[in-house]
Amino acid sequence: MNRAFRTPLLLTLMCLALAGVPALAQTLYDTGGPELPSLVGTKIGSGQVGETPIVDVSWFCGNPGGCNVEDMTFWAFVDNPNVAPAPVSVRWLLSGGVPFDFKAGISGQATNINQVGDCLPAENQGMVCEFHFDFGGSVVQPFGLDWLNLYQLDDGRIPGDVFWSNSDGTGQDSQTLILDLNGNITQYPSPLAFSISGVAAPEPGSMLLLGSGLVGAVAYARRRFLL
């Protein structure tokens, strides 16, 4: 191979390789574990929208290109201290930078909620458990302060109401808002325990790298053809 074209070809291949490396899933936001030993938290609504208060929590997407949200975990307990929570499914809403935005937000039903590890003992023989579910694919959320909520939780297998546990405060900051049945929004004093995972959306620099690689490949092929 002609040395004059060897270096441009290698650089082109490097650009294409770097731009094509798939992003690995990572924890995008984590507010910490549950507050123990107290059983303290807010109820996850089990009725329809408008029939029960709804809780919205904030998180921050730190990637300028946005975040592809894929799954989340949350800590919960029930008001019956002798029973560990076992939710079946829950509806979720990812509403970007506007809390409780059911019109423009993206919502769906999470099934196959799985318990993560062992439940932790709390006061009065209570148990706090961590649960995981995915959003059924990547949901793009914008850079900056974003909001999500869980509502219409199906807890048909257990007695009592399921509560989203307060965070122990060891993780990242989060606001908690409650929308009551009269449409009033109030501030809950504590963050709730949850984490969000996914991948950072491609930034303009990555797309430029890919474009540079493609342009280089075309230019190299054209030169070889003309020779």
C-alpha positions in Angstrom: 0.0 0.0 0.0 1.3 3.5 -0.9 2.5 5.2 2.3 0.9 8.4 1.2 -2.5 6.8 1.7 -1.7 4.6 4.6 -1.9 7.2 7.4 -5.2 8.8 6.1 -6.7 5.3 5.9 -5.7 4.4 9.5 -7.1 7.7 10.8 -10.3 7.1 9.0 -10.7 3.6 10.4 -9.9 5.0 13.9 -12.7 7.6 13.6 -15.2 5.1 12.5 -14.2 2.7 15.2 -14.4 5.3 18.0 -17.7 6.6 16.8 -19.2 3.2 16.5 -18.4 2.0 20.0 -21.7 1.3 21.7 -22.4 3.2 25.0 -22.6 1.0 28.0 -25.6 1.2 30.4 -24.7 3.1 33.6 -26.4 4.6 36.7 -27.5 8.1 35.6 -28.9 9.2 39.0 -29.0 7.7 42.5 -30.5 9.2 45.6 -29.2 6.6 48.0 -30.7 3.8 50.0 -33.8 3.7 52.2 -34.1 5.6 55.5 -33.8 3.0 58.2 -34.9 1.9 60.7 -38.0 4.1 60.3 -40.7 3.2 57.9 -41.1 6.6 56.4 -42.3 7.5 52.9 -45.2 8.4 50.6 -47.9 6.1 49.1 -47.7 5.0 45.5 -51.2 5.5 44.2 -53.1 2.3 43.4 -56.1 4.0 41.7 -56.7 6.0 38.6 -55.2 9.4 37.9 -57.4 11.9 39.8 -58.5 9.3 42.3 -55.4 9.2 44.4 -52.5 11.6 45.1 -49.5 11.3 42.8 -45.8 11.6 43.7 -43.3 13.2 41.3 -39.5 13.1 41.9 -36.7 15.1 40.3 -33.4 13.9 38.9 -30.7 15.5 36.8 -29.5 14.4 33.4 -25.9 15.6 33.3 -25.2 14.7 29.6 -25.5 17.7 27.2 -26.8 15.4 24.5 -29.6 14.1 26.8 -30.1 10.7 28.5 -31.6 7.5 27.2 -33.4 6.2 30.3 -33.8 2.4 30.3 -34.6 1.1 33.8 -35.0 2.1 37.5 -35.0 0.8 41.0 -36.9 2.1 44.0 -37.2 1.2 47.7 -40.7 0.5 49.1 -42.6 -0.9 52.1 -46.2 -1.6 53.1 -48.2 -0.3 55.9 -48.7 -3.8 57.2 -45.4 -4.4 59.1 -45.7 -8.2 58.9 -45.7 -8.3 55.1 -42.9 -7.5 52.7 -44.1 -5.5 49.6 -44.5 -7.4 46.4 -45.8 -5.1 43.6 -46.9 -6.7 40.4 -46.8 -3.7 38.1 -46.9 0.1 38.1 -47.5 2.9 35.6 -44.8 5.4 35.2 -44.4 8.9 33.7 -41.2 10.5 32.4 -42.1 14.1 31.8 -38.8 15.9 31.1 -38.4 19.3 32.7 -42.1 19.7 33.7 -43.5 17.8 36.7 -46.9 16.0 36.3 -46.9 16.7 32.5 -49.2 13.8 31.4 -49.9 15.5 28.0 -46.4 15.9 26.7 -44.6 13.3 28.9 -44.0 9.7 28.0 -45.8 7.1 30.1 -46.2 3.3 30.2 -46.8 0.2 32.2 -44.0 -1.6 33.9 -44.5 -5.3 34.3 -42.3 -8.0 35.8 -41.1 -5.9 38.7 -38.3 -7.9 40.3 -37.0 -7.7 43.9 -33.3 -6.8 44.1 -31.5 -8.8 46.8 -32.9 -9.3 50.3 -35.4 -7.0 52.1 -34.0 -5.0 54.9 -35.5 -5.0 58.5 -37.1 -1.9 59.7 -39.1 -0.8 62.8 -42.0 -2.9 64.1 -41.0 -6.0 62.2 -41.4 -4.1 59.0 -39.4 -4.7 55.8 -38.0 -2.4 53.2 -37.3 -3.9 49.8 -35.7 -2.7 46.6 -37.5 -3.3 43.3 -36.3 -3.1 39.6 -38.2 -2.6 36.4 -37.4 -1.4 32.9 -39.2 1.1 30.7 -39.5 -1.2 27.7 -36.8 0.5 25.8 -34.8 3.7 25.8 -36.8 6.9 26.7 -34.9 10.0 25.8 -34.9 12.7 28.4 -33.4 16.2 28.0 -30.3 17.6 29.6 -30.9 19.2 33.0 -33.6 18.8 35.7 -36.1 16.1 34.8 -39.1 14.5 36.5 -40.6 11.1 36.9 -43.5 9.5 38.8 -44.9 6.1 39.6 -48.7 5.7 39.9 -51.4 3.1 39.6 -49.4 0.4 41.4 -50.9 -3.0 41.3 -50.4 -4.6 44.7 -53.1 -7.2 44.4 -51.0 -9.9 45.9 -50.5 -8.2 49.3 -52.7 -6.5 51.9 -52.1 -2.9 52.7 -50.7 0.1 50.7 -47.2 0.3 49.2 -45.1 3.3 50.2 -42.1 4.7 48.4 -39.4 4.9 51.1 -37.6 8.1 52.0 -33.9 8.2 51.0 -31.2 8.0 53.6 -29.7 11.1 52.1 -26.4 9.4 51.0 -27.0 9.9 47.3 -27.8 12.8 44.9 -30.3 15.5 45.7 -33.9 15.2 44.6 -37.1 17.1 45.1 -40.4 15.3 45.8 -43.7 16.9 44.8 -47.2 15.6 45.6 -50.3 16.3 43.4 -53.4 16.0 45.6 -57.0 15.2 44.5 -57.8 18.9 44.2 -54.9 19.6 41.8 -52.7 21.3 44.5 -49.0 20.6 44.4 -47.1 20.5 47.7 -43.5 19.8 48.6 -42.6 16.7 50.4 -39.7 17.4 52.8 -37.5 14.4 52.0 -36.1 12.9 48.8 -37.3 9.3 48.0 -34.9 6.4 47.4 -34.5 5.4 43.8 -31.9 5.1 41.0 -32.2 5.6 37.2 -30.0 3.7 34.7 -29.4 4.1 31.0 -26.9 5.5 28.6 -25.8 9.0 27.7 -27.2 10.1 24.3 -24.6 10.7 21.6 -23.2 14.2 21.8 -22.5 16.4 18.7 -18.8 15.6 19.0 -19.5 11.9 18.5 -21.6 12.5 15.4 -18.9 14.8 14.0 -16.3 12.0 14.6 -18.5 9.6 12.7 -19.0 12.1 9.9 -15.3 12.7 9.7 -14.7 9.0 9.4 -17.2 8.5 6.6 -15.9 11.5 4.7 -12.4 10.2 5.0 -13.4 6.8 3.8 -15.2 8.2 0.8 -12.2 10.4 -0.1 -9.8 7.5 0.2 -11.9 5.3 -2.0 -12.2 8.0 -4.6 -8.5 8.6 -4.7 -7.7 4.9 -5.0 -10.3 4.6 -7.8 -8.8 7.6 -9.7 -5.3 6.1 -9.4 
